[in-house]
Amino acid sequence: MSTNEKQTKKIKLVGGKTELFLLGVLALLFLVFGLTSPVFFRFSNLMNLLRQTSIYGIVALGMVFVIISSGIDLSVGSVLGFSGTVTALLLTNNVNVVVAILIAIVACAAIGLVNGVLIYDGKVPPFIATMGMMSLVRAMLMLMTNARMISGFPESFLGIARAEVFGVPLLAVVWITLTIIAWFVAKKTVFGRNVYAFGSNEESARLSGINTRLTVYGTYIFSAVMCAIAGILITSRLSNAAPTTGTGYELDAIAAAVVGGASLSGGKGSITGVFLGAIIMSTLRQGGTLLGINSFIMEIVIALLIVAAVLLDQMQRRRGGVK
Amino acid sequence: MDHQEIVKMTGITKLFPGVRALHNVDFDVRAGEVHALVGENGAGKSTLIKILMGVHQKTEGEIVVEGERVEVKNPLHAQSLGLSAVYQDINFAQHLSVAENMFMGKLPRNKFGIVDHKAINTETNHIMSSIGVDVEATEIISNLTIAKQEMVAIGKVLHQKAKFVIFDEPTAQLTTEETEELFRIIQMLKEKNVAIVYISHRMEEIFQISDRITVLKDGELVGTVPTESVNEDDLIAMMVGRKLEDMYNIKHIELGDTALKVENLSRAGEFADINFEVKKGEIFGMFGLVGSGRSEIVHTIFGDKPRDSGTVTLHGKVTNAKSPSEAISAGIALLPENRKEQGLALELSISDNTNMASVENISSMGVLNTKKGDQITQKFVDILQTKTPSISQIAKNLSGGNQQKVVIGKWLAADSDLFIFDEPTVGVDVGAKVEIYKVFEELISQGKTIIIISSYLPEVMGLSNRLLVMHEGKQMGILDKSEYSEENVLRLASGMQLERSHKDEYE
């Protein structure tokens, strides 16, 4: 019993069995790439890895909340692009950097709210509502920019992506900070627990007096705000905003969440998991590039990883379902 | 022929990692008999059945089906051996027709490879009329009542020419009349020499329908006895290992002032003009067949469904809750009828579930004090004697009785004043039932008020001080304890007047 308790405590530090397993996978990948590539463990390379993970790592944080609430948000890529373009348009019209960023975040939050209203009040399935939003926002972007790229931003804005804190890129610092905040929200706040309760059983959440409407709105707004931040960061990093930026990000974000142990049927998922899931995916991509492996092969590996993660979860469930 | 053993299980032992679910259990079922399998939740009934149906593999022991030793590999294999089961949660494709469900997996096709609907419809109608059930083959399953769906499940079993059928809690969601109908069909199966295993928590049913009874306790065989050789008390004593005088005999207290007052409450299409008062310390019963509006009334009081007219007053204050959260702040708790679909978040921990309705007590500015939440949870786990290794256990992994205790704990934690229990003991074993009744006793002794809905008459009559009976959305009357009799309640519930009032008119 006492060893058992110790074990549970140890596991609790990282989150659970899934997280422990992911940590193992990550360690294994680091070992393999570290041994086979001389540059993998170089500080600059590791920082580059973090920088590359940051953007979609942030998007995945929002996505995992939506998935825990038993929803899905396909509009993340478009909202990310929208955020970048709005910021870019404001900046090229000489709006103050801070003001531009705030406006972009509020505009994206509004899109999240519309998603929430459609889903909660309109009873539109999340898949359909956010798929509609994905196409709508993307088309709006094309119209707003005449399908052209916007560039020419002030130094202060471009500096965001270049900035470093003790050698660590600011992008990664933002991502890690947001991860800690998201972890706190998920574990320690009423809103976070309500999202889990709603995702596990909407009916029982409602009959327990939980404000389910605000829970749904909050979830989709949170996701949109994460996309807004990611969109601003990527625009700063690329020094331009293209109307196509963020296309396909929804799939990477869903993949990170699923690899991290989130269940698409809701009620299950963790921030630590999605964090590790995101790093594992970019480690595979980057390690592959370093070793000169055809990137399509790495995509196959990632695809297999996603399916394996779900398979493992299902197998555990079947064993766990036994009395 | 009568006494031929269709299934014989000998020395069955089943080990799960860390748990011995079954130990050296013998069980046999003969052709043409109804063999009741009873025991508290966790006694090993489902494990035994699942081993026979190929869902689990036994660790030790022998299974003989019609004289031949077999290893049941999977459910499909069980089916091919003529073994089948009607589970309490019937798994039908809700959007497909009766016939399509009945022939699922082996839909006949015509020469163009197109499903031969005409054939399956004719055959389905034939099967259903052979058991005397009026169901149209083309009807969509979701349009049928639970009872009718169960009849279709039986029809499907018959169609598969099963020699052995397990009924797992078949009456959990049926009304009294529907139960009678089911028993008629089971009788018919018996006459066709089908071997039947009947699992139920309801003593009356077991005595009514079974020929022999096997009792399991903690994974071991207590004994197999002919039904006529035991009475209810003997059986309960076998199941729980102790004598139970009368489990409904809880201590009532002197009633206080009016706690809840419901006046002219109506909701179009569901119920109209409901009037009743419940006193402090009272257990107020509500009874009605499915569709009588009893659950709808309490959901309306709880603010879950909007009312069209009428007033709900709690302790002299008009509440008229417009949402569950309003009702909860007024001190009303509702333990909904369907535990898994409405009461519990199955994926979440006991702690999360317990604190769900009283989250403001353990949070400030939206930030939770999880330590305090865990302390509260532990307190109610102890009070309710919920059997669990820890409060971080996922609700899904608990037995029915313990799950129900978690839901009750949620409302105790919310420190509610009026507790509405809608079917609180469905799928709960005898031991946990007694513990739940103890909670009722404790609640009323604190001057709290209870409304209990139960479709199980002995329970609702045994526990309540007064009983409101509904029929098709109409309040038929409120019986005092002195007027309690099954006949009176059933008369009202089926829309008839009491004999007494009839006489009164002439006097």
Contacts between the chains, C-beta under 8 A, distances in Angstrom:
chain1	res1	chain2	res2	distance
A	187	B	370	7.6
A	188	B	367	5.9
A	188	B	368	5.3
A	188	B	370	6.6
A	189	B	363	7.8
A	189	B	366	5.3
A	189	B	367	5.5
A	189	B	368	6.2
A	190	B	359	5.2
A	190	B	363	5.0
A	190	B	366	5.0
A	190	B	367	7.6
A	190	B	368	6.1
A	191	B	366	6.2
A	193	B	352	6.2
A	193	B	355	7.9
A	193	B	356	7.9
A	193	B	359	7.0
A	193	B	368	6.5
A	194	B	359	7.8
A	196	B	345	7.4
A	196	B	347	7.7
A	196	B	348	5.9
A	196	B	352	6.8
A	197	B	345	5.1
A	197	B	348	6.5
A	197	B	352	6.8
A	197	B	356	5.7
A	199	B	347	7.7
A	200	B	345	3.7
A	200	B	346	6.3
A	200	B	347	4.1
A	200	B	348	5.2
A	201	B	341	7.3
A	201	B	342	7.8
A	201	B	344	6.6
A	201	B	345	4.5
A	201	B	346	6.5
A	201	B	347	7.9
A	203	B	336	7.9
A	203	B	341	5.9
A	203	B	342	4.6
A	204	B	336	7.8
A	204	B	341	7.8
A	204	B	342	5.6
A	204	B	343	5.5
A	204	B	344	5.7
A	204	B	345	5.4
A	204	B	356	7.6
A	205	B	345	6.8
A	205	B	356	7.2
A	206	B	304	7.4
A	206	B	324	6.1
A	207	B	302	7.5
A	207	B	304	6.4
A	207	B	324	5.4
A	207	B	334	6.2
A	207	B	336	5.8
A	207	B	342	5.8
A	207	B	343	7.4
A	208	B	324	7.2
A	208	B	328	7.7
A	208	B	356	4.2
A	208	B	357	4.2
A	208	B	410	6.8
A	209	B	323	7.8
A	209	B	324	4.9
A	209	B	325	3.7
A	209	B	327	7.7
A	209	B	328	4.0
A	209	B	329	7.7
A	209	B	357	5.4
A	210	B	325	7.4
A	210	B	356	6.9
A	210	B	359	7.9
A	211	B	325	6.5
A	263	B	347	7.8
A	266	B	347	7.5
A	267	B	345	6.5
A	267	B	346	7.7
A	267	B	347	3.4
A	267	B	348	6.5
A	268	B	347	5.3
A	320	B	397	7.1
A	321	B	396	8.0
A	322	B	16	5.7
A	322	B	56	7.1
A	323	B	16	7.0
A	323	B	19	7.6
A	323	B	21	6.5
A	323	B	42	7.7
A	323	B	46	7.1
A	323	B	47	6.5
A	323	B	399	8.0
